[in-house]
Amino acid sequence: MIAQEAIDYARSLTYSSKIQYDNTKGLQDLNIAYNRLRNLIINKVNEKFFWDYFTTYSIVWQDEYTLPEQISKVEDLFVNWVRWKNVANKRIAEETGWNVYYIADNSIFLYKTPEKDGIEIKLYWEKKITPLSLTSTIDLPDEVVDFLPKYLIQYIYQRRWMIREKNDAINQWKNIDEPDFIMFLSDRNVNITENIMPDLSYYE
């Protein structure tokens, strides 16, 4: 589903015309609704749908490795599937000891330095939130992308000063749609694929 389709669908659910609810308003509200659903997935569903990864391999005695440009917030680093600790800078790394890393100048620095080639280094990070345009594909799991127009309904009613309908839409979301949204994601059979974080409890 692209953003324009989501706005059009939400209009149809509220019997709103393009004059009553134009694309400019729709896109503003859709971005708010999208970010809120995204946070709902992150906070209430035990799946890291919005995380991605980068894998490289060690070069003996090399401590610096360049990060891909698309990385935003780094979450975890594993070296040979051992979870390393993030510290603020080189001085703290030297004081802390082995199996720590720090980030500076778009690079990741390992301490201690790898003593052989070919050790797997895997870094996980949270994907950047890019504002939607009308032609953007909505980055939500396929099972729940249709919930976004439903969540948008309350914003349309708010724009049209239909307060009773807005409150009804909010109650519909809280009592029916949001529990279904979470249930659909929680109950589906998800394998640990490349864009999903591993169960970190194994590495505590």
HURATA-V553008 format. One record per residue. N is the residue number from 1. RES is the residue in one letter. NEAR is the number of other ideal C-beta (glycine too) atoms within 12 Angstrom. Layout:
n=N res=RES near=NEAR
n=N res=RES near=NEAR
//
This chain:
n=1 res=M near=27
n=2 res=I near=22
n=3 res=A near=33
n=4 res=Q near=23
n=5 res=E near=25
n=6 res=A near=39
n=7 res=I near=41
n=8 res=D near=26
n=9 res=Y near=27
n=10 res=A near=38
n=11 res=R near=31
n=12 res=S near=19
n=13 res=L near=27
n=14 res=T near=30
n=15 res=Y near=15
n=16 res=S near=30
n=17 res=S near=15
n=18 res=K near=17
n=19 res=I near=11
n=20 res=Q near=18
n=21 res=Y near=32
n=22 res=D near=20
n=23 res=N near=25
n=24 res=T near=15
n=25 res=K near=24
n=26 res=G near=37
n=27 res=L near=29
n=28 res=Q near=25
n=29 res=D near=35
n=30 res=L near=40
n=31 res=N near=28
n=32 res=I near=24
n=33 res=A near=35
n=34 res=Y near=38
n=35 res=N near=24
n=36 res=R near=26
n=37 res=L near=39
n=38 res=R near=34
n=39 res=N near=17
n=40 res=L near=30
n=41 res=I near=34
n=42 res=I near=24
n=43 res=N near=16
n=44 res=K near=19
n=45 res=V near=28
n=46 res=N near=20
n=47 res=E near=30
n=48 res=K near=30
n=49 res=F near=31
n=50 res=F near=31
n=51 res=W near=31
n=52 res=D near=28
n=53 res=Y near=29
n=54 res=F near=28
n=55 res=T near=20
n=56 res=T near=26
n=57 res=Y near=18
n=58 res=S near=25
n=59 res=I near=19
n=60 res=V near=14
n=61 res=W near=14
n=62 res=Q near=22
n=63 res=D near=25
n=64 res=E near=24
n=65 res=Y near=31
n=66 res=T near=19
n=67 res=L near=24
n=68 res=P near=20
n=69 res=E near=10
n=70 res=Q near=17
n=71 res=I near=25
n=72 res=S near=20
n=73 res=K near=20
n=74 res=V near=28
n=75 res=E near=26
n=76 res=D near=31
n=77 res=L near=37
n=78 res=F near=29
n=79 res=V near=34
n=80 res=N near=21
n=81 res=W near=17
n=82 res=V near=20
n=83 res=R near=25
n=84 res=W near=33
n=85 res=K near=23
n=86 res=N near=28
n=87 res=V near=25
n=88 res=A near=16
n=89 res=N near=18
n=90 res=K near=21
n=91 res=R near=14
n=92 res=I near=18
n=93 res=A near=27
n=94 res=E near=17
n=95 res=E near=14
n=96 res=T near=20
n=97 res=G near=13
n=98 res=W near=19
n=99 res=N near=22
n=100 res=V near=30
n=101 res=Y near=37
n=102 res=Y near=28
n=103 res=I near=29
n=104 res=A near=22
n=105 res=D near=13
n=106 res=N near=16
n=107 res=S near=21
n=108 res=I near=34
n=109 res=F near=32
n=110 res=L near=37
n=111 res=Y near=28
n=112 res=K near=21
n=113 res=T near=23
n=114 res=P near=28
n=115 res=E near=17
n=116 res=K near=15
n=117 res=D near=14
n=118 res=G near=14
n=119 res=I near=26
n=120 res=E near=20
n=121 res=I near=33
n=122 res=K near=31
n=123 res=L near=34
n=124 res=Y near=31
n=125 res=W near=28
n=126 res=E near=25
n=127 res=K near=27
n=128 res=K near=17
n=129 res=I near=20
n=130 res=T near=18
n=131 res=P near=16
n=132 res=L near=33
n=133 res=S near=20
n=134 res=L near=22
n=135 res=T near=15
n=136 res=S near=23
n=137 res=T near=19
n=138 res=I near=35
n=139 res=D near=27
n=140 res=L near=35
n=141 res=P near=29
n=142 res=D near=16
n=143 res=E near=22
n=144 res=V near=33
n=145 res=V near=28
n=146 res=D near=24
n=147 res=F near=38
n=148 res=L near=42
n=149 res=P near=38
n=150 res=K near=30
n=151 res=Y near=38
n=152 res=L near=45
n=153 res=I near=39
n=154 res=Q near=33
n=155 res=Y near=37
n=156 res=I near=38
n=157 res=Y near=29
n=158 res=Q near=25
n=159 res=R near=28
n=160 res=R near=25
n=161 res=W near=12
n=162 res=M near=21
n=163 res=I near=14
n=164 res=R near=14
n=165 res=E near=23
n=166 res=K near=22
n=167 res=N near=16
n=168 res=D near=18
n=169 res=A near=31
n=170 res=I near=22
n=171 res=N near=16
n=172 res=Q near=22
n=173 res=W near=30
n=174 res=K near=19
n=175 res=N near=12
n=176 res=I near=18
n=177 res=D near=29
n=178 res=E near=27
n=179 res=P near=18
n=180 res=D near=21
n=181 res=F near=31
n=182 res=I near=26
n=183 res=M near=17
n=184 res=F near=24
n=185 res=L near=30
n=186 res=S near=20
n=187 res=D near=16
n=188 res=R near=18
n=189 res=N near=11
n=190 res=V near=21
n=191 res=N near=10
n=192 res=I near=17
n=193 res=T near=15
n=194 res=E near=15
n=195 res=N near=22
n=196 res=I near=23
n=197 res=M near=31
n=198 res=P near=23
n=199 res=D near=15
n=200 res=L near=19
n=201 res=S near=9
n=202 res=Y near=12
n=203 res=Y near=20
n=204 res=E near=8
//
